[in-house]
């Protein structure tokens, strides 16, 4: 079965899409929990998310879920 988010670029596009539709909270900040949950509901996996963010937030918090 092909994973829709096996490509890190596809993951990045999906995360940006989700972030753009997420309601900001205090000072325009986004709850990462909402983005993570929406990504998982869209068929993504924690491993795909982490691979797409290497060198960024994923390395600082590899167990985001």
Secondary structure as a PSIPRED ss2 file (coil, helix, strand):
# PSIPRED VFORMAT (PSIPRED V4.0)

   1 X C   1.000  0.000  0.000
   2 X C   1.000  0.000  0.000
   3 X C   1.000  0.000  0.000
   4 X C   1.000  0.000  0.000
   5 X C   1.000  0.000  0.000
   6 X C   1.000  0.000  0.000
   7 X C   1.000  0.000  0.000
   8 X H   0.000  1.000  0.000
   9 X H   0.000  1.000  0.000
  10 X H   0.000  1.000  0.000
  11 X H   0.000  1.000  0.000
  12 X H   0.000  1.000  0.000
  13 X H   0.000  1.000  0.000
  14 X H   0.000  1.000  0.000
  15 X H   0.000  1.000  0.000
  16 X H   0.000  1.000  0.000
  17 X H   0.000  1.000  0.000
  18 X H   0.000  1.000  0.000
  19 X H   0.000  1.000  0.000
  20 X H   0.000  1.000  0.000
  21 X H   0.000  1.000  0.000
  22 X C   1.000  0.000  0.000
  23 X C   1.000  0.000  0.000
  24 X C   1.000  0.000  0.000
  25 X C   1.000  0.000  0.000
  26 X H   0.000  1.000  0.000
  27 X H   0.000  1.000  0.000
  28 X H   0.000  1.000  0.000
  29 X C   1.000  0.000  0.000
  30 X C   1.000  0.000  0.000
  31 X C   1.000  0.000  0.000
  32 X H   0.000  1.000  0.000
  33 X H   0.000  1.000  0.000
  34 X H   0.000  1.000  0.000
  35 X H   0.000  1.000  0.000
  36 X H   0.000  1.000  0.000
  37 X H   0.000  1.000  0.000
  38 X H   0.000  1.000  0.000
  39 X H   0.000  1.000  0.000
  40 X H   0.000  1.000  0.000
  41 X H   0.000  1.000  0.000
  42 X C   1.000  0.000  0.000
  43 X C   1.000  0.000  0.000
  44 X C   1.000  0.000  0.000
  45 X C   1.000  0.000  0.000
  46 X H   0.000  1.000  0.000
  47 X H   0.000  1.000  0.000
  48 X H   0.000  1.000  0.000
  49 X H   0.000  1.000  0.000
  50 X H   0.000  1.000  0.000
  51 X H   0.000  1.000  0.000
  52 X H   0.000  1.000  0.000
  53 X C   1.000  0.000  0.000
  54 X C   1.000  0.000  0.000
  55 X C   1.000  0.000  0.000
  56 X C   1.000  0.000  0.000
  57 X H   0.000  1.000  0.000
  58 X H   0.000  1.000  0.000
  59 X H   0.000  1.000  0.000
  60 X H   0.000  1.000  0.000
  61 X C   1.000  0.000  0.000
  62 X C   1.000  0.000  0.000
  63 X C   1.000  0.000  0.000
  64 X C   1.000  0.000  0.000
  65 X C   1.000  0.000  0.000
